């Protein structure tokens, strides 16, 4: 999987689906729409793509590469009518089995691309080659992929399926188990969108017939996305006619993203007519963003009418960022004409982000036009972040000019991480010279060594053991990457180290890396670890990976771990994975656990996992945690999430529960 820490909210996913599906229907728009989709969903920011653009400068966009290839329901090239045509090869003489083998091979090759942007482009292209008869085989292949593979593969295949049979694709998406919420939302929204584009009446009836909840909101948003291509006014009218519980706020973003690109004047009028609150902010931002593509000055003039200061500032920043794509000098001049304040600071950062992507030298010249202060600090940080993917050495040097603090540390971290992949020894020399001793230097050093391990693990780890800037736990982090590629080599090396805490850390890291490929063998090696932090870390890693493949076996293994601290690390991982696929089984497993700190940890994890589906049940489980402080924290986490969807029910439960003291209830409820 790509890094998942940023997938805390799934509301943005349908908007990205909308833009991607629009791009596939309208190939002339793809050069604009795909970047919007990536930014909207946060894919280029580290949640879906694992940390950033990650591709070559000037790389072609995926839809431009694939739009019009065989199978697209709206735009097709001449492929001789061959299902799943390979976009350049002649499949007319292949048997169905041979052609399917080529399709599946294309998917596997796509997953092995060396960086995230290229991987996305390749997967997008490979999925476009799938024919209707290949869907089930492609899904089976995608479901088997583990380790560092991209979690977006299954929903993209479902989206492709929807082009041929949206009703079946939608039914499959509703039944998706395991994985994460983003995958299900993407698949469901894509299927609903295609269905509505083909038959809006039946798609609407299907969406309205779903049980009230998150799935229905996602389906409704998808249907609106499909409708908006045909009649934006009708899509908006339909959404506005629905009860509030059936629509997500993001549905307005989808409607106005498309509408604002085709008729910004009418879309702007409709956006301003929306009532304050629900969906209005998303609509205004979407219109400003799309209008600025065609006429940024007109968009800025219109935004003067927006009364909400915060929304207006964000929209101005977005519009100036759009303007900077074509004329950064003009955009900077407009920003400098704004009064000092948050709005101008945001505008500078937005402009510099776009400028740095296009022309590094011009971006550096534009920085000189920003006055000293927080605005310039933010702009430097933005340029350094963007440059870190194009020229990480220059980005690190620029970040080093920032004053000490979080902004400097964040900019340096990303720049040094990318630089370390290209030249770890140079990056480490820079760290040694430019970073003062402390936590930031330790983290940067560990990050650089972890990258070095990928190319020369023994040299990297030998260097690390001599460094005074790392801690014992960092050794395990560094060796994990080696173990994922060469588990036996990493294990053998770790076992040959002198006895002590360093050896335990290396062993734990090697065993954790082994778990990516073979959690059963990793569990067997787990017995070589002595109780302590290293063993605890490995227990959580093994249990988390194994439980996704075989939760019953993982649960049995975790229950047999001798050290309570290691069990406490393993149990939450097991129950989280188990609850993703079978809530009842997870609850039954919890019921058998005796009172203990590890049970408390597992119950708290379970409650957090099921809150979105069953908040009252989650709260009831959280209330069974035996430790007073941990029980209060577990209930608080459930209550805070529950309150967002049904504050009255959350408050009623909190008031009635006998599991908490009056003071604890006041602390949780904020009263």
N, C-alpha and C positions, 0 to 999 in steps of 0.2 A: 504493500500500500504506500501511497504517498503520505506525507506527514498529515496527521489528522487533528492536530491540536487546534487548528483554527476552525474546525467544523463544529462550532458551538451553536450556531443558528442556521436553520435551513430555509429561512424565508426568502433568501435571495436566489435560491436554485431555480424556481420556475421562471424567473425573469431571464436567467441565462439560457434556459431551455428555449424560451420564446425567441430569443435573438438567434440562436443557432438554427432552430427550425425555419425561421424566416430566411436566414442566409441560404439554407438548402433549397428553399423554394424560389429565391430571387438571386441568381448567381451574380448579377451585376452589383448587388449590394454587399457582397461578402467581405470586401476589404474594409468596410466600415463596421459591419455588424459583428463579425467574430471578435475583434478586439473589445467591443462593448460587452459581449457575452463574458469574455474572460475577466474583465474588470468587474462587471456586475456580480458575478458569482464569487469573486475573490480568488479565482484560479491562479492569477498571476501574482497573488500576494502571499502565497505560502500555505494556503489551506488545502487546495486541491492539487496544485502543481508542485507542492513540496518546497516552496520558498521563493519562487520568482520566475521570471520569464525563461531563464535558463537556455536560451537558444542562441543561434548565431545572429549577428547583426544583419538586418535586412532579410531574415528568413521569410519565405513565402507563407501566407496564412493557409491553414488546412482546407478551409472551404474553397478557396480559390484554386487549390490543387485538385480538389475532388468534385467541386460543383459541376454537375452535368455528366458525371460518370454514370454508367448504367445503373438502373434501378431507382434513381431519384424519381419521385412521383410527379415532379413538376418540370425538371430540366434534364434533358438527356442528350448525350452525344450519340453519334451513329456508332452503335456497337453491334449491329447486325441482329439485334433483338436477343442477344445471348444473356440469360439471367446471370447476374453477378459477374459481368465481364471484368476482366482484370486490368482495364484501362491501358491498353497498349499491346497485350499479348492476344493471340488468336486462340480462343477456347473452342472453336467450332468443332474441332476434331477430338476433343477430350470427352471421356465418359463422364456422367454425373459424379461418380465417385472421385475421378481424377480432378475434376474441377473443384469439388468440395475440398479435396486435400490441398489444392493450391490456395483456396480461400483461407483455410485454417492455418496453413503455413504463413500466409501473409499476416494474420493476426499475431501469431507467435513472434514473427520477425519484428513487428511493430512494438511489442512489449520489451524487446531487447535493445531498443534505441538508447544511445548513451546519455541523452539529457532530456529534461522534462518536456520542453517545447517540441522537440523533434519527436518525442514519444507521442504526444498528443496529436501532432500532425499525422503521424504514421497510423495511429489507431483510427483516427477519423477517416483516412483514406481506405484502410483495410475494411472497416465496417461498411463503407459505401459499396464494397464489392460483394457483400453478402446478398445472395438471392433468397427468395422465400423458402426454398427447400433446404437452405443451409442454416436456418435460424436455430433449430434445436441443437445441432452439432456445435454451433458457435457458442451457444449459451452453456452447454456442457463443458466445453473447453474453458470458457471464462470463469466458471464457478470453481474449477480446479486450481486456478492460478493462486499462488500464495506468496509469502515473503514480501519482496519490495515491488510487486506488480501493482498496476494502477487499478484502484477500486472503481473507476468510472467505466470499465469495459462492459460490464453487464448492462447498465442502464443505456449505454449507447447502442448496444445490440437490440435492446427492447425498443428503443426509438426507431431503429431501422425496421424492425418487425412491424411497427405501427404504420409504416408507409404502405405495407401490403395488406395487413389485417389489423386495424387499430383496436377492434373490439377484443380480439384474443390477446393482443399485447397489453391492453388495459387490465384484463382479467389476470394475466400473469403478474403484472406490476403490483396489483393489490395483494397478491399472494406471496410476494417476495419475503423471505425470512432471513434472519441473520444479517450480516453486513452492517451497514449503517443507514441512518435515516436519509442522508443525502441521496444515496443510490436509489432508494425506493421513490423518493420524491421526484428525482430526475426522470426515472422510467415512467412513473404515473403521469406526470405533467406532459411528457413527450407524447405518450400514447393518446391522452385526451386531446391534445392539440391537433394531432393528425386526424383523429376521428371527427372533430368539429369542422376541420377544413373540408372533409369529404361529405359529412352529413351532420350539420349543426343541430338539427332537431333531435335526432336520436342520441347524440352526444350529450346534449343538455339534459334530456330525460334520464339518461344513465347517471350523470353526475348528481342530479337532484335526488335520485333514489338511493344514494349511498348513505350509510349512517353518518349522523352529524359528528364532526371531528376533523382532525388534521388531514386525513386522507380525502375527505370530501372537499375541504378548502383547496387542497392541491389539485384535485380533479377539476373543480370549478375554474381555477386559475388557468389550467391547461386548456379547457374548453374556450375560455375567453381569448386565449392566445390564438387559437385556430380561427375563431370568429372575426378577430380584429383585422385579419388579412382581407376579409371579404367585405366587412361593413363595421368600421370602428364605432360609429354612433350606435348601431344596434348592439354591439358587444358591451358598450358602456351602459346603455339603458338596461340590458339584461342584468348586468352585475349590480347596478344600483337598485334593481327591483328585488334582489334577494335579501333574506334576513341576514343580519350582521354576522351570525355564527357560521354562515355558509361561505363567507368570503374572507380571504386574507388581505391585509393591506397591500401586499405586493402585487395583487391583481391589477391595481391601477398603474403600477409601474409598467407592467407588460402592455397594457392598452396604449398608454401615452408614449411609450418608447417607439412603437410602430407609427402611431398617429402623428407624433411630433416630427418624424422624418418625412412623412408624405404631405402633411398640411399643417405646418406649425402654427399658422395664424388661427385656424379654427380650433386646433388642439389647445392652444394657449387660452383661448376664451373658455373652453369647456373645463380646463384645469382650474382656472380662477373661480369658476362657478361652483366647484365642489365645496361642501361644508368644511369648516375647520376640523382638523383632526384626521379622521379615518381616510387614509389613502391620498389625501390632498398633497402632502409633502412629496410623496413618491411621484405623483403626477407632475407637479411643478418642476422637480429636478429632471425628470425624464424629458419634458418638453424643452427645457433650457439646454440640455445636453445635445439633443438632436437638432434643434434650431441653430445652435451655434456652429454646427457643421456647415451650414449653408450661408448664414448671415449672422456672424457673431455680434456685430454692433446692434442689429435689430433685436437679438435675444437679450442683450444687456439693457437696452432701452425698455423692453417689456418687463424685465425683472424689477424695474423701479416701482411697478404697480403692486408687487407682492408685499403685503403688510407684515408677514412674519419675518422678523429680523434674522433669526437663525437659518431658516430655510432660504431666504434671499441670499445670505452670505455664502452658503454652500452652493447654491445654484450659480452665483456669479463666479465663484472659484472654478466650478466645472466648465462654465462657458468660456472663461479665459483659457483654461487648459485646452479646450477644443480649438480655440483660436490659435494657440501656440503651435498646434500641429502644422498649420500652414504658414503662419507669420508670427514667429515668437517675438520679434522686435516690436511689432504693433501691439501685441498682447501685453508686453512688458510696459510699454508706454501708457496703455490704458490703466494698468494696475498701479503705476506710479502716480497717476492722477487721482486715485482714490484716497479718501482720508485714512490716516493711520489707524490701525485697529485690527481686530481679529479677521475681518473680511479681507483686508489687504494682505495680511500674513498668509491666509489660506490661498489667496490668488497667486502670490509669489511662488508658493510651494507647488501649486498645480502647473504653473507655467514652466518652472524649472524641471519638473518631471518630464514633460513633453520635450523640452529643448534638449535635455541630456540624452534622450532616446535617439534623437535625430543627428545631433552634431555636438560632439564633446567640446570642441573649441568655442563654438558659439555659446554653449551653456556657461563656460567659464567667463566669457566676456559679459554675459547677462548678469552674472553674479555681482559684478562690480557696480551694477546700476541699482542694487538693492542696498538701502541704508543699513548701517550697523544696528544690531539689536536682535530681538527674538525672531523677527521676520527673516533676517539674513541667516541666522542659525538654522531655522527650519528649512530654508532653501538649500543651504549647503548639505544638510542631512539628506534632503530629497535627491539632490544631484549625486551624492556619494552612493546612495542606495541604488539608483538607476545605473550608474556607471559600474557598479560592482559586478554586473553581468557582462559588461563589454570590455572593461579595462580595470580589473580589480586592484591592480597595483596603484593606478592613479586615484581610484576611489579611496583606498586606504590612506594615501598621502593627503588627500583632501579632508577626509574625516579627522585626521590627526590635527588639523588646524582648528577644530572646534574646541570650545572650552570643556574642561573635564566635567563629566556628568553623564546622565543616562543617554542624552542625544548622541554624544560622542561614542559611548560604548556600543549603542545599537548600530550606528553606522559602521563602526570598526568591525563589529562581529560579522556582519554579512560580507563586507569587503574581504576580510581576512579569510573567511570560510571559502569563498570562491578562489581567492589567490592561492590558498593552500592546495587546492586541487590541481592547479597548474604548476606551481613551483613551491612546494612546502618548505624547503630549506630557506628560500628567499623570504617567504612569509614569516618564518620563525625568527630570522635575523631582524626583520622589521619590528616584530613584537618585542624582541629583546631590547632594541634600541629606543623604541618610542613609547612603550607602555610602562607605567610605574608598577612596582610590585603591588599585588593585591588580587582581589577576586576576578576583576576584568582580565588581568594578564593571565591568570590561571585558566580561565575559560577559553581565552583565545589560543593559548598554547595547546590545550587538550584538543581543541577543534582542529588546529593545524596538524597535530600529530595523527589524529584520526584520519585525516585526508591522506597523509603521507603513508599510512599503513596500507592503503589500497594499492600502492605501487611498490613499496619496499618495506614490508612489515617488520622484519628483523632490525633493520637500520633505524626505523622510526621508534620502535619500542626501546632499543638500546639507548638512543638519544634521550628518550623520555625519562628513563630511570636515573639519568644523571642530572636532570633538571631540578632546581630547587623550587620551581614555580608550580608544581603539580602536587595533588594530594593522592593518597592511596586509591581512592575510589575512581580516580581518573584512569588508572591503568586498565580497569575492566572496560570502561567506555571505549578506550582506544583499540583494544584487541578484538572487540565485537565484530567490527567490519571485516577483519581478516578471517575470523571464524566463519562468517557467513559465506565467504568464498572458498576457503580451504579449512574446513573444521578440524581435520586430523592434523594438519600442519600446525595450526594454532594451538591445539590441545597438547601436542607433543612438545612444542616450544614451552608452553606454560608449565607443564609438568617437570621440565628440566631446570626450572628456576630454583634458586635457593629457597629453602623453607622460610616462611614468614608471611606477614600481611600482604606484601607485594605479590607473592606467589598466589595467595588466595584470591586476590583481586583479579589477577590475570586468568586464573582458572575459571572464576565466575563469569568473566567476560567471554571467554572462549566457549564455555558451556551455553551461555545465553545466545551466542552467535550460532552455535550448532543447532539450537532449538528452532531457528528459522527454517532449517532443512529437515531436521529429524528430531522432533520433540521427545520421542520415545527413547532414543539413544541419549539425548541430553539428560533425561530423567535418570537413566542408568549412571551417567557420569556425575550426577548431582551428589551421590554418596561420597565422592572424594573431597567434598568441601567441608570445612570445619564450621560449626555454628558461628554466626556473626553477621556483619553487614553484607559481606560478599555473598554468603549463602542465601540470605534474605532476598537480595536483589535477583539472584539467579532463580529462586523459587517463583517469584512473581513473573519473571520473563517466560519460564518454561510453561507454567500453568496458563498464562494468557494465550500463548500460541497453540498449545496442545488443546485447550478447551474449545477453540474455534473449529478444530477438526474432529475431536471426539470428547465432548464435555463429560460423558460418564467416566471414561477412563481417566481423564485429567482430574476429576473430582475424587476418584478412588485413590489416585497417587497422592494428591494434596493432603488427603485425610491421614495418610500414613507417614507424612513428614514428622520426624521426631521433635524438632525444635519448634516451640510455639511461635516464636517471632517469624520464622520462615513460613509456617502455616498461615499466620496472619497476613503475610504478603501474598500468598497463593490463593487463598479463599476468595477474595474479592474478584480476582481475575477469572476464576472458574464460574462464579455465579453471574458475572456480567455476560460472559459468552453464552452461558446456558439460558439466561433470560432473553437473550436476543432471539433465540429460536424456539424456546418452549418455556413460557413463564410458569406453567403449572409444575413442570419438572423441577425448575429452579426453586420454587417455593417448597416443594416436597423435600428437596435436599436440605434446605435450611431448617425445616421442622425437625430433622433428625439430629441436628448439631446440638451438643450440650452447651450450656452457658459457658462462655469463655471470651477472651479478648478477640480471638480469631472469628468466633461467631459474630460478635459485634461488628467487626470490620466487614464481614460478608453481608450481613443484614443491611448495613448502611449503604454498601455498594448496590445491593439489589433494589433498595428503595429508590436510589437515585436513577437507576436504569428504567424502572417501570413507572416513574412519576407521570410521564407524558401520556401513558396509556391508562393508568389506573391510579390517580392521585390519592384517593381515599385508601385504597389498599396499600399503597406505598407508605402513607402516613401511619397506618396501623402497624405495619411491619417496623417502621423506624421507631415506633414507641416501645418496641420490645427489646431494644438495646439495653443491656444491663447496666453499663457505666453511665452515671448521671450526666456527665459532661458530653460524652459521645452521643448519648440519646438526644440531648438538647440540640446538638449540632446536626444530627441526622434528620430530626424533625424540622429544624429550621430550613435545611436545604429543600426538603419536600414542600414545605409551606410556601417558601418564596416562589418556587416554580408553579405550584398549584394556584397561588394568588393571581398570577398573570392571566390564567384562563377562566377562573371562577373564584373571585375574591370572597364572595358571600359564603360559598361552601367551605372554603379553606378556613375562614374565620369561625364558622359554626363548629367545624371539627375541632379546632384548637380550643375553643371555649369548653367543649364537652369532654375532652379526653381527661382521663384520670391518671395518665402516665406521667404528667408533668406537674411541677409545683406552680403555684400562682406566680411566683417571681419569674420562673422560666417562661411561662406563657407571655408575660409582659415583655421579656427580652426578645422573644421570638416575634411577637406581634407588633413590637415597637410602641407599646402603650404603657 
